[in-house]
Amino acid sequence: MAQTMRALVFEGAGLPLRLVRVPVPEPGPGEVRIAVAACGVCRTDLHIVDGDLRCPKPALILGHEVVGTVESCGSGVMALRHGDRVGVPWLGHTCGQCSFCLRQHENLCDAPQFTGYTRDGGYAEYLIADSRYCFRIPDSYDNEHAAPLLCAGLIGHRTLRMAGDARRIGIYGFGAAAHLVTQIAASQGREIYAFTRAGDAGAQDLARRTGACWAGTSDVDPPVPLDAALIFAPVGSLVPRALRAVEKGGIVVCGGIHMSDIPAMPYALLWEERRLCSVANLTRADGDALMEIAARTPLQIHTTAYPIEQANVALADMREGRLSGAAVLTIHA
C-alpha cells in the first residue's frame, strides 16, 4: 500500500481546500482504517469553511458522511474485520463516562470528538475511525447514494423523531436531509409541507417527487395548520415564521448545527404550549435505527457526484443554492 494519500486540507476560514499528499494514518487500539469510497458534502462542512464553526483541529481534513471499506484494524477491534463496508458519521467518539453518556445521551457528551471537525474526516483516500462509531450499510445502496445517510439521513431522522407523532409536518429548507425525511415520513402516513427559498423551483419539484403533498416558498403560510415544523435551513428568521404556522401544542425543531440569530418575537407565538427545541448530533442507536429503516424502506437518494479534486466546486454550489439533493465526493472506485 502507498505510504501517502491524497487529502483535502482546510487551512483557514475563507480559504479553498488544498489537495495535498499526506502520510497514510495508522489505526490505534479500537480503531479501523477505512479506504474511503465516497464522502458526502454537508452544510456543516460549509459552516466550517466559512468560519461559522470556529474550533476545528489544525490542518483539518473535512467530511463526516463517509462510506468505505475496512482496510485494517487496530488492537481490540472485535465487531469489524477487513473488507467490511461501513459508514462513519459526525459523532466519532464519546467519553462513555460523563453524566450524559451514562444516561444514554451520548449525543450530548462532555468530551466528544467529531469526524471532519475535531478529528480528520473523509475528504481523503483513507480515514481512521473509532470502530464503535461505524455503521454497516444496507447492501441495496451503492457507495455514492449511501453517503448522505450518514448525516443528512441521521440528523433528519432524529429531527423527525423529536416531532413525536405529528401528522402534518412543515419542512423549512429542502435539501439533502429534507428529501430523505420526507420519504420516511410519507412511508409512515404523514403529510409533508415543504418550504423553500423564493424561486427555487428545483427544490419544490424534488419535494413533490419525494412525497410532499404541498410545496411553496417560506414567505407564505401553509394551506393547513401544522402539527410540527422541522427547520433545516440555517436561517433564524424562519423560527418565528414556523411558530406562526404550527397549531396549539405544536413543536418547532431546529435540525442544524448552526443558525443565524433568531429575531425578537412576541411571546404570543410560543404561547398555547407551542415548543421550540434543537437537535444536537446523534447517538449510535439513531444510526442503527436509520439503517434498519433504510433497509426496509427503499429511499430514493438524489445526489450530484464530484471527484475529490472538485470539492471546492461542490461547496460553492451548496453555498449558492445550485444543488438539488446531496453532493457527494467520489474517491476510491
LINFEN-V743766 format. One record per pair of residues at least 24 apart in sequence whose C-alpha atoms are under 10 Angstrom apart, sorted by the first residue. I is the first residue (numbers start at 1). J is the second residue. D is the distance in Angstrom with one decimal. If there is no record, write none. Layout:
BEGIN
I	J	D
I	J	D
END
This chain:
BEGIN
4	125	9.4
4	126	9.6
5	124	7.2
5	125	5.9
5	126	7.2
6	123	8.7
6	124	5.7
6	125	5.9
6	126	8.5
6	308	9.0
6	309	9.7
6	331	9.4
7	60	9.7
7	61	6.9
7	62	9.2
7	120	10.0
7	121	9.6
7	122	8.5
7	123	6.0
7	124	4.0
7	125	6.5
7	126	8.4
7	127	9.9
7	308	8.5
7	309	9.5
7	331	9.9
8	59	9.4
8	60	8.3
8	61	5.9
8	62	7.4
8	63	9.6
8	121	9.7
8	122	9.0
8	123	5.7
8	124	6.3
8	125	9.6
8	308	8.0
8	309	8.4
8	311	8.2
8	312	9.6
9	58	9.3
9	59	5.8
9	60	5.6
9	61	4.9
9	62	7.3
9	120	9.4
9	123	8.2
9	124	8.9
10	48	8.9
10	49	7.3
10	56	9.1
10	57	9.4
10	58	8.1
10	59	5.7
10	60	5.2
10	61	6.2
10	62	7.1
11	49	8.9
11	56	9.8
11	57	9.7
11	58	7.2
11	59	5.5
11	60	7.1
11	61	9.3
12	48	8.9
12	49	7.2
12	50	8.7
12	51	7.9
12	54	9.7
12	56	9.3
12	58	8.8
12	59	8.5
12	60	9.2
13	46	9.9
13	47	9.3
13	48	7.2
13	49	5.2
13	50	5.3
13	51	4.8
13	52	8.6
13	53	9.4
13	54	8.5
14	48	9.3
14	49	6.1
14	50	5.5
14	51	7.1
15	49	7.3
15	50	8.4
15	51	9.9
15	312	9.8
16	49	7.9
16	50	9.9
16	311	9.2
16	312	6.4
16	313	9.7
16	315	9.6
16	316	10.0
17	49	8.3
17	60	9.6
17	61	9.0
17	62	9.1
17	123	9.9
17	309	9.7
17	310	9.8
17	311	7.6
17	312	6.4
17	315	9.8
18	61	9.8
18	309	9.1
18	311	9.5
18	312	8.9
19	123	9.5
19	124	9.1
19	308	8.6
19	309	7.1
19	310	9.7
19	311	9.4
20	124	9.6
21	124	9.4
21	125	10.0
22	124	9.4
23	126	9.8
24	124	9.7
24	125	8.5
24	126	6.8
24	127	8.5
24	128	9.5
25	126	7.5
25	127	7.3
25	128	6.8
26	72	8.6
26	73	9.0
26	74	8.2
26	126	9.7
26	127	9.1
26	128	7.3
27	71	10.0
27	72	7.5
27	73	6.5
27	74	5.1
27	75	8.5
27	127	9.0
27	128	6.0
27	129	7.8
27	130	8.8
27	131	9.9
28	73	8.2
28	74	5.1
28	75	7.0
28	76	9.3
28	77	9.8
28	128	8.5
28	129	9.4
28	130	8.9
29	73	8.3
29	74	4.9
29	75	4.6
29	76	6.0
29	77	7.4
29	130	8.8
29	131	9.4
30	73	7.7
30	74	5.7
30	75	6.0
30	76	5.3
30	77	5.0
30	78	8.5
30	129	8.7
30	130	6.1
30	131	5.9
30	132	7.8
31	72	8.8
31	73	6.2
31	74	5.2
31	75	7.7
31	76	8.3
31	77	6.8
31	80	9.8
31	128	6.6
31	129	5.5
31	130	4.5
31	131	5.1
31	132	8.2
31	133	9.5
31	134	9.9
32	69	9.7
32	70	6.5
32	71	7.4
32	72	5.8
32	73	4.4
32	74	5.9
32	75	9.2
32	77	7.7
32	80	8.2
32	81	8.7
32	82	9.1
32	127	8.2
32	128	5.7
32	129	5.5
32	130	6.5
32	131	5.8
32	132	9.6
32	134	9.3
33	68	9.6
33	69	8.4
33	70	5.9
33	71	5.5
33	72	5.2
33	73	6.4
33	74	8.2
33	82	9.4
33	126	6.7
33	127	5.6
33	128	4.6
33	129	6.5
33	130	9.1
33	131	9.1
34	66	9.3
34	67	8.5
34	68	5.9
34	69	5.3
34	70	4.5
34	71	5.3
34	72	7.2
34	73	9.0
34	82	9.2
34	83	9.3
34	84	9.3
34	85	8.8
34	86	8.4
34	87	9.4
34	88	9.4
34	122	9.2
34	125	8.4
34	126	5.5
34	127	5.2
34	128	6.3
34	129	7.5
35	66	9.8
35	67	8.6
35	68	5.4
35	69	5.3
35	70	6.4
35	71	6.0
35	72	9.1
35	83	9.6
35	85	9.5
35	122	9.3
35	124	8.8
35	125	6.0
35	126	4.7
35	127	6.7
35	128	9.2
35	331	9.0
35	332	7.2
36	66	6.8
36	67	6.0
36	68	4.3
36	69	6.7
36	70	8.9
36	71	9.5
36	85	9.8
36	86	9.7
36	87	9.4
36	88	10.0
36	121	9.8
36	122	6.6
36	123	8.3
36	124	6.9
36	125	5.3
36	126	5.4
36	127	6.7
36	143	9.5
36	330	8.6
36	331	6.4
36	332	6.0
36	333	9.1
37	66	7.8
37	67	5.8
37	68	4.7
37	69	7.5
37	85	9.6
37	122	9.0
37	124	9.3
37	125	7.7
37	126	9.0
37	142	9.9
37	143	6.4
37	144	7.9
37	147	9.2
37	329	8.6
37	330	6.2
37	331	5.1
37	332	4.4
37	333	6.1
38	63	9.8
38	65	8.1
38	66	6.1
38	67	5.4
38	68	6.8
38	87	9.7
38	122	7.9
38	123	8.5
38	124	9.3
38	125	9.2
38	142	9.6
38	143	6.0
38	144	5.7
38	145	8.9
38	146	8.6
38	147	6.5
38	148	9.7
38	305	9.2
38	306	9.7
38	307	9.4
38	308	9.0
38	328	6.6
38	329	5.5
38	330	4.6
38	331	5.5
38	332	7.1
38	333	8.6
39	63	6.3
39	64	7.1
39	65	5.2
39	66	4.4
39	67	6.3
39	68	8.7
39	87	9.4
39	88	9.4
39	121	8.9
39	122	5.8
39	123	6.5
39	124	8.8
39	143	8.6
39	144	7.7
39	145	9.9
39	146	9.2
39	147	5.8
39	148	8.1
39	150	9.2
39	305	9.8
39	306	9.9
39	308	9.1
39	327	8.8
39	328	5.6
39	329	5.2
39	330	6.7
39	331	7.7
40	64	7.2
40	65	4.8
40	66	6.6
40	67	8.7
40	122	8.6
40	123	8.9
40	144	8.0
40	145	9.1
40	146	8.9
40	147	5.3
40	148	5.6
40	149	8.9
40	150	8.2
40	151	8.4
40	152	9.0
40	176	9.8
40	303	9.1
40	304	9.7
40	305	9.0
40	306	9.8
40	314	10.0
40	326	7.2
40	327	5.9
40	328	4.1
40	329	6.0
40	330	8.7
41	65	7.2
41	66	9.6
41	122	9.8
41	123	9.0
41	147	9.0
41	148	8.2
41	151	9.6
41	152	9.7
41	176	9.7
41	304	10.0
41	305	9.8
41	306	9.7
41	311	8.1
41	314	7.3
41	315	7.2
41	318	8.6
41	326	7.2
41	327	5.3
41	328	5.5
41	329	7.0
42	148	8.3
42	150	10.0
42	151	7.6
42	152	7.5
42	176	8.3
42	177	9.5
42	314	9.9
42	315	8.6
42	318	8.7
42	326	7.9
42	327	7.6
42	328	8.8
43	151	9.9
43	152	9.3
43	175	9.6
43	176	9.2
43	232	9.8
43	233	9.4
43	234	9.1
43	256	8.7
43	257	9.1
43	258	9.4
43	315	8.3
43	318	7.4
43	319	8.3
43	326	9.8
43	327	9.9
44	90	9.6
44	116	9.5
44	117	9.3
44	151	9.6
44	256	8.1
44	257	7.0
44	258	7.8
45	116	7.9
45	117	8.4
45	315	8.0
46	312	9.9
46	314	9.8
46	315	6.3
46	316	8.6
46	318	7.9
46	319	7.3
47	234	9.7
47	257	8.9
47	258	7.5
47	259	9.7
47	319	9.6
48	116	9.4
48	117	7.8
49	312	9.8
49	315	8.8
50	319	9.6
52	257	10.0
52	258	7.4
52	259	9.1
52	260	9.5
53	117	9.0
53	257	8.9
53	258	7.7
54	117	9.7
55	117	7.9
55	118	7.8
56	114	9.4
56	116	8.3
56	117	5.0
56	118	5.4
56	119	8.4
56	120	9.7
57	116	8.8
57	117	6.3
57	118	5.0
57	119	6.8
57	120	8.1
58	117	9.4
58	118	8.7
58	119	9.5
58	120	9.7
59	120	8.8
60	116	7.0
60	117	6.9
60	118	7.8
60	119	7.4
60	120	5.8
60	121	7.9
60	123	9.7
61	115	9.0
61	116	5.9
61	117	7.8
61	118	9.4
61	119	7.9
61	120	4.8
61	121	5.2
61	122	7.0
61	123	6.0
61	124	7.2
61	127	9.4
62	115	7.7
62	116	4.0
62	117	6.5
62	118	9.4
62	119	8.7
62	120	6.4
62	121	4.9
62	122	6.3
62	123	5.6
62	124	8.5
63	88	9.5
63	89	8.9
63	90	8.3
63	114	9.9
63	115	6.8
63	116	4.6
63	117	8.0
63	119	9.9
63	120	7.8
63	121	4.6
63	122	4.6
63	123	5.3
63	124	8.6
63	127	9.9
63	329	9.5
64	88	6.5
64	89	5.2
64	90	4.9
64	91	8.4
64	92	8.8
64	114	8.1
64	115	5.3
64	116	5.4
64	117	8.5
64	119	9.9
64	120	8.9
64	121	5.7
64	122	6.2
64	123	8.5
64	147	9.0
64	148	9.5
64	150	7.3
64	151	7.2
65	89	5.5
65	90	7.1
65	115	8.8
65	116	9.1
65	121	8.6
65	122	7.4
65	123	9.6
65	146	8.7
65	147	5.2
65	148	6.0
65	149	7.3
65	150	4.7
65	151	5.8
65	152	8.3
65	153	9.7
65	154	9.9
65	328	8.7
65	329	9.8
66	90	9.2
66	115	9.3
66	116	9.8
66	121	7.8
66	122	5.6
66	123	8.5
66	124	10.0
66	127	8.8
66	134	9.6
66	143	9.0
66	144	9.6
66	146	8.7
66	147	5.8
66	148	8.5
66	149	9.3
66	150	6.9
66	151	9.2
66	328	9.6
66	329	9.6
67	122	8.4
67	134	9.5
67	135	9.3
67	136	9.4
67	137	8.2
67	142	9.4
67	143	6.1
67	144	8.0
67	145	9.6
67	146	7.1
67	147	5.7
67	148	9.3
67	149	9.6
67	150	8.3
67	330	9.9
68	122	9.3
68	125	9.5
68	126	8.8
68	127	9.0
68	137	9.6
68	143	7.4
68	147	9.3
68	331	9.5
68	332	8.3
68	333	9.9
69	126	9.6
69	332	9.9
70	126	9.7
70	127	9.5
70	128	9.7
70	129	9.7
70	131	9.7
71	126	8.8
71	127	9.7
72	128	9.6
73	128	9.6
73	129	9.9
73	131	8.6
74	128	9.9
74	130	9.7
74	131	9.1
76	131	9.6
77	130	9.3
77	131	6.8
77	132	8.7
78	131	8.7
78	132	9.7
79	131	7.7
79	132	8.2
79	134	9.8
80	131	7.2
80	132	9.2
80	134	8.9
80	135	10.0
80	136	9.5
81	131	10.0
84	136	7.9
84	137	9.5
85	134	9.5
85	135	8.6
85	136	6.4
85	137	6.6
85	138	9.3
85	139	9.1
85	143	9.1
86	131	9.7
86	133	9.7
86	134	6.0
86	135	5.3
86	136	4.6
86	137	5.7
86	138	9.3
86	143	9.7
86	146	9.8
87	129	9.8
87	133	8.6
87	134	5.5
87	135	5.1
87	136	6.3
87	137	6.4
87	143	9.3
87	146	8.2
87	147	7.4
87	148	9.9
87	149	8.6
87	150	6.5
87	287	9.7
88	115	7.8
88	121	8.8
88	122	8.6
88	127	9.3
88	128	9.7
88	129	7.2
88	130	8.9
88	131	9.1
88	132	9.8
88	133	6.6
88	134	5.0
88	135	6.6
88	136	9.2
88	147	9.0
88	149	9.9
88	150	6.6
88	151	9.1
88	287	9.8
89	114	8.4
89	115	6.7
89	116	9.3
89	121	9.4
89	122	9.9
89	129	9.6
89	133	7.3
89	134	7.3
89	135	8.3
89	147	9.4
89	148	9.8
89	149	8.8
89	150	5.0
89	151	6.2
89	152	9.9
89	154	8.3
89	155	10.0
89	281	9.5
89	282	8.7
89	283	9.9
89	284	9.5
89	287	8.5
90	114	5.4
90	115	4.9
90	116	7.2
90	117	8.4
90	119	9.9
90	121	8.9
90	133	9.3
90	150	7.6
90	151	6.7
90	154	9.4
90	155	9.6
90	281	7.2
90	282	8.0
91	115	6.2
91	116	9.5
91	117	9.8
91	118	10.0
91	130	9.9
91	133	7.4
91	134	9.8
91	151	9.6
91	281	6.5
91	282	6.7
91	283	7.7
91	284	8.7
92	116	9.0
92	117	9.7
92	118	9.1
92	119	7.9
92	120	9.8
92	121	9.4
92	128	9.9
92	129	6.9
92	130	6.4
92	131	9.1
92	132	8.6
92	133	5.8
92	134	8.4
93	119	9.4
93	129	8.6
93	130	6.5
93	131	9.3
93	132	8.0
93	133	6.8
94	130	9.7
94	132	9.8
94	133	9.2
94	283	9.9
101	283	9.9
104	283	8.3
104	284	9.8
104	285	9.3
105	282	8.8
105	283	7.2
105	284	10.0
106	281	8.9
106	282	7.7
106	283	6.0
106	284	8.3
106	285	9.9
107	279	9.3
107	280	6.4
107	281	5.3
107	282	5.0
107	283	5.3
107	284	8.7
107	286	9.9
108	280	7.0
108	281	7.6
108	282	8.6
108	283	9.0
109	281	9.8
114	281	9.2
122	329	9.2
122	331	9.2
123	308	7.2
123	309	9.9
123	311	8.3
123	329	7.6
123	330	9.2
123	331	8.1
124	308	7.9
124	329	9.7
124	330	9.9
124	331	7.3
124	332	9.3
125	308	9.3
125	330	9.8
125	331	6.3
125	332	6.7
126	331	9.5
126	332	9.2
132	284	8.5
133	283	9.2
133	284	6.9
133	287	9.1
134	284	8.6
134	287	8.9
134	288	9.9
135	284	8.3
135	287	6.8
135	288	7.1
135	291	8.0
136	287	9.3
136	288	8.5
136	291	7.7
137	288	9.8
137	291	6.7
137	292	9.4
137	294	9.0
137	295	8.6
138	291	6.7
138	292	8.1
138	293	9.7
138	294	7.2
138	295	5.5
138	296	9.3
139	295	8.0
140	294	8.8
140	295	7.2
140	296	9.8
140	298	8.1
140	299	9.7
141	294	8.9
141	295	8.8
141	298	8.9
141	299	8.9
141	300	9.7
141	301	9.1
143	328	9.6
143	330	8.6
143	332	9.9
143	333	9.3
144	301	9.3
144	302	9.8
144	303	7.6
144	304	8.9
144	305	7.4
144	326	9.9
144	327	9.2
144	328	6.4
144	329	7.9
144	330	7.0
144	331	9.8
145	299	9.4
145	300	8.6
145	301	5.8
145	302	7.4
145	303	6.7
145	304	9.5
145	305	9.5
145	326	9.0
145	327	9.9
145	328	8.2
146	291	10.0
146	294	9.5
146	299	9.9
146	301	8.0
146	303	9.9
146	328	9.7
147	301	9.5
147	303	9.4
147	326	9.1
147	327	9.4
147	328	7.1
147	329	9.2
147	330	9.9
148	176	7.1
148	177	8.0
148	180	8.9
148	301	7.8
148	302	9.2
148	303	8.4
148	325	9.3
148	326	6.7
148	327	8.3
148	328	7.7
149	176	9.2
149	177	8.6
149	180	8.3
149	287	9.0
149	290	8.1
149	291	8.2
149	294	8.6
149	299	9.8
149	301	8.7
150	287	7.9
150	290	9.3
150	291	9.4
151	176	9.1
151	177	7.8
151	281	9.0
151	282	8.9
151	287	9.5
152	176	5.6
152	177	4.1
152	178	7.8
152	179	9.0
152	180	7.5
152	181	8.7
152	232	9.8
152	255	9.9
152	325	10.0
152	326	8.4
153	177	5.7
153	178	8.6
153	179	9.0
153	180	6.1
153	181	7.1
153	184	9.7
153	286	9.9
153	287	9.0
153	290	7.4
153	291	9.3
153	294	9.3
153	301	9.8
154	180	9.5
154	181	9.4
154	281	8.8
154	282	7.1
154	283	9.1
154	284	9.9
154	286	6.7
154	287	6.3
154	288	9.6
154	289	9.1
154	290	6.5
154	291	9.0
155	181	9.3
155	232	9.7
155	255	6.8
155	256	8.2
155	257	9.8
155	279	7.7
155	280	8.3
155	281	7.0
155	282	6.7
155	283	9.8
155	286	8.6
155	287	9.4
155	290	9.8
156	180	7.3
156	181	5.6
156	182	9.2
156	184	9.6
156	230	8.9
156	231	9.9
156	232	8.4
156	255	7.1
156	256	9.3
156	279	9.4
156	290	9.8
157	181	6.2
157	182	9.8
157	184	8.1
157	185	9.2
157	255	9.7
157	282	9.6
157	286	7.8
157	287	9.2
157	289	9.0
157	290	7.0
157	293	9.8
158	255	8.4
158	279	7.3
158	280	9.1
158	281	8.8
158	282	7.2
158	283	9.1
158	286	6.8
158	287	9.4
158	289	9.8
158	290	9.0
159	229	9.8
159	230	6.9
159	231	8.9
159	232	9.2
159	252	9.8
159	253	6.5
159	254	7.5
159	255	5.8
159	256	9.3
159	277	9.8
159	278	8.2
159	279	6.2
159	280	9.3
159	282	9.9
160	184	9.0
160	185	7.9
160	228	9.3
160	229	9.2
160	230	7.4
160	253	8.3
160	255	9.0
160	279	9.9
161	185	9.9
161	253	9.8
161	286	9.8
162	228	9.5
162	230	9.3
162	251	8.6
162	252	9.2
162	253	7.0
162	254	9.8
162	255	9.7
162	277	8.6
162	278	8.8
162	279	8.0
163	227	8.5
163	228	6.1
163	229	7.8
163	230	8.0
163	250	8.6
163	251	6.5
163	252	7.7
163	253	7.0
163	277	9.8
164	227	9.8
164	228	8.8
164	251	9.0
165	190	8.9
165	227	8.9
165	228	9.3
166	190	7.7
166	191	9.1
166	226	8.4
166	227	5.3
166	228	6.0
166	229	9.2
166	250	8.1
166	251	8.7
167	191	6.0
167	192	8.4
167	226	8.2
167	227	6.4
167	228	8.0
168	192	6.1
168	193	7.5
168	224	8.4
168	225	7.9
168	226	5.2
168	227	5.2
168	228	6.6
168	229	8.6
168	246	9.2
168	247	9.9
169	193	6.1
169	194	8.5
169	212	9.7
169	225	9.2
169	226	5.8
169	227	6.0
169	228	4.9
169	229	5.4
169	230	7.3
169	246	8.8
169	250	9.8
169	251	9.7
169	252	9.6
170	194	5.8
170	195	7.2
170	212	9.4
170	214	9.4
170	215	9.5
170	222	8.0
170	225	9.4
170	226	6.5
170	227	8.2
170	228	6.3
170	229	4.5
170	230	6.2
170	231	8.3
170	242	8.0
170	245	8.4
170	246	8.5
170	252	9.1
171	195	5.9
171	196	8.6
171	207	9.7
171	212	9.5
171	215	9.5
171	218	9.4
171	228	8.8
171	229	5.7
171	230	4.8
171	231	5.9
171	232	7.4
171	233	9.2
171	242	9.1
171	252	9.8
171	253	9.7
172	196	6.3
172	197	8.8
172	216	10.0
172	217	8.9
172	218	6.9
172	229	7.4
172	230	6.2
172	231	4.7
172	232	6.0
172	233	6.2
172	234	9.6
172	235	9.4
172	238	7.6
172	239	9.5
172	241	9.9
172	242	8.1
172	254	9.5
173	197	7.3
173	203	8.8
173	217	9.5
173	218	8.3
173	230	8.7
173	231	6.5
173	232	5.2
173	233	4.4
173	234	8.3
173	235	9.0
173	238	9.5
174	200	9.5
174	202	9.8
174	203	6.0
174	204	7.7
174	206	8.3
174	207	7.1
174	215	9.7
174	231	9.2
174	232	7.4
174	233	7.7
174	324	8.6
174	325	8.2
175	203	7.1
175	206	8.9
175	207	9.0
175	232	8.0
175	233	8.5
175	302	9.7
175	318	9.6
175	321	9.4
175	323	8.0
175	324	6.5
175	325	5.2
175	326	6.9
175	327	10.0
176	232	9.4
176	301	8.4
176	302	7.9
176	303	8.4
176	323	9.2
176	324	7.8
176	325	4.7
176	326	4.7
176	327	8.2
177	232	7.5
177	255	9.2
177	256	10.0
177	325	8.3
177	326	8.3
178	203	10.0
178	206	9.8
178	207	8.1
178	210	9.5
178	230	8.8
178	231	9.1
178	232	7.3
178	233	9.8
178	325	8.7
179	203	9.1
179	206	7.3
179	207	6.4
179	208	9.5
179	209	9.1
179	210	6.3
179	211	8.6
179	212	9.1
179	299	9.4
179	300	8.7
179	301	7.8
179	302	8.1
179	324	9.4
179	325	6.9
179	326	9.2
180	207	9.8
180	210	8.0
180	211	9.8
180	294	9.8
180	299	7.0
180	300	7.8
180	301	7.0
180	302	9.0
180	325	9.1
181	210	9.3
181	211	9.8
181	230	9.8
181	299	9.7
182	207	7.6
182	208	9.4
182	209	9.9
182	210	6.4
182	211	6.1
182	212	6.6
182	213	10.0
182	299	9.9
183	207	9.4
183	209	9.5
183	210	5.8
183	211	5.9
183	212	8.3
183	297	8.7
183	298	9.0
183	299	6.7
183	300	8.0
183	301	9.6
184	210	9.5
184	211	9.2
184	290	9.7
184	293	8.0
184	294	8.7
184	297	7.7
184	298	9.4
184	299	7.9
185	211	8.6
185	212	9.4
186	210	8.5
186	211	6.0
186	212	7.6
186	213	9.3
187	211	8.7
187	297	7.8
191	226	9.4
191	227	10.0
192	226	9.4
192	228	9.9
192	229	9.5
193	222	7.1
193	223	8.8
193	224	9.2
193	226	8.6
193	229	9.0
194	218	8.4
194	222	8.8
194	229	9.7
194	230	9.8
195	219	8.4
195	220	8.5
195	221	9.4
195	222	8.7
195	231	9.5
195	233	9.8
196	233	8.8
197	233	9.3
197	321	9.2
200	321	8.4
200	322	9.3
200	324	9.6
202	322	9.2
202	323	8.7
202	324	6.6
202	325	9.6
203	321	9.6
203	322	9.9
203	323	8.6
203	324	6.1
203	325	8.0
204	324	9.7
205	324	9.5
206	302	8.8
206	324	7.4
206	325	7.8
207	325	9.8
209	300	9.7
210	299	9.0
210	300	7.6
210	301	9.3
210	302	9.7
218	242	9.0
220	245	9.6
221	245	6.6
222	246	9.4
225	250	9.6
226	250	7.4
226	251	9.1
226	252	9.9
227	251	6.9
227	252	9.0
227	274	9.7
228	252	5.7
228	253	7.8
228	274	9.4
228	275	9.3
228	276	10.0
229	253	6.3
229	254	8.5
229	276	9.6
230	254	6.0
230	255	6.8
230	256	9.9
230	277	10.0
230	278	9.7
231	255	5.8
231	256	7.6
231	259	9.9
231	278	9.4
232	256	5.7
232	257	9.4
232	258	9.8
232	259	9.2
233	258	9.3
233	259	7.8
233	260	9.7
234	258	6.1
234	259	4.2
234	260	6.2
234	261	9.3
235	259	5.5
235	260	5.3
235	261	7.6
235	262	7.9
236	260	4.8
236	261	5.1
236	262	4.2
236	263	6.8
237	261	7.5
237	262	5.6
237	263	6.0
237	264	9.2
237	265	9.7
238	262	8.0
238	263	9.2
239	263	8.4
239	265	9.3
239	269	9.9
239	276	8.5
240	264	8.6
240	265	6.6
240	266	8.8
240	269	7.0
240	270	8.7
240	276	9.9
241	265	9.8
241	269	9.0
242	269	9.3
242	276	9.8
243	268	9.6
243	269	5.8
243	270	6.8
243	271	9.7
243	274	7.5
243	275	8.4
243	276	8.2
244	268	9.3
244	269	6.0
244	270	8.6
244	274	9.8
245	269	9.4
246	270	9.9
246	274	7.8
246	275	9.7
247	272	8.8
247	273	9.5
247	274	7.7
248	272	5.4
248	273	6.3
248	274	5.9
248	275	9.4
249	273	4.7
249	274	4.6
249	275	7.2
250	274	4.9
250	275	6.4
250	276	8.9
251	275	4.6
251	276	5.9
251	277	7.8
252	276	4.9
252	277	6.5
252	278	8.4
253	277	5.1
253	278	5.5
253	279	7.1
254	278	4.6
254	279	6.3
254	280	9.3
255	279	5.2
255	280	7.7
255	281	9.3
256	280	8.0
256	281	9.1
257	281	7.9
301	325	7.5
301	326	7.9
302	326	6.2
302	327	8.7
303	327	5.6
303	328	6.6
304	328	6.1
304	329	8.6
305	329	5.8
305	330	6.5
306	330	6.1
306	331	9.1
307	331	6.6
307	332	9.8
308	332	9.5
END
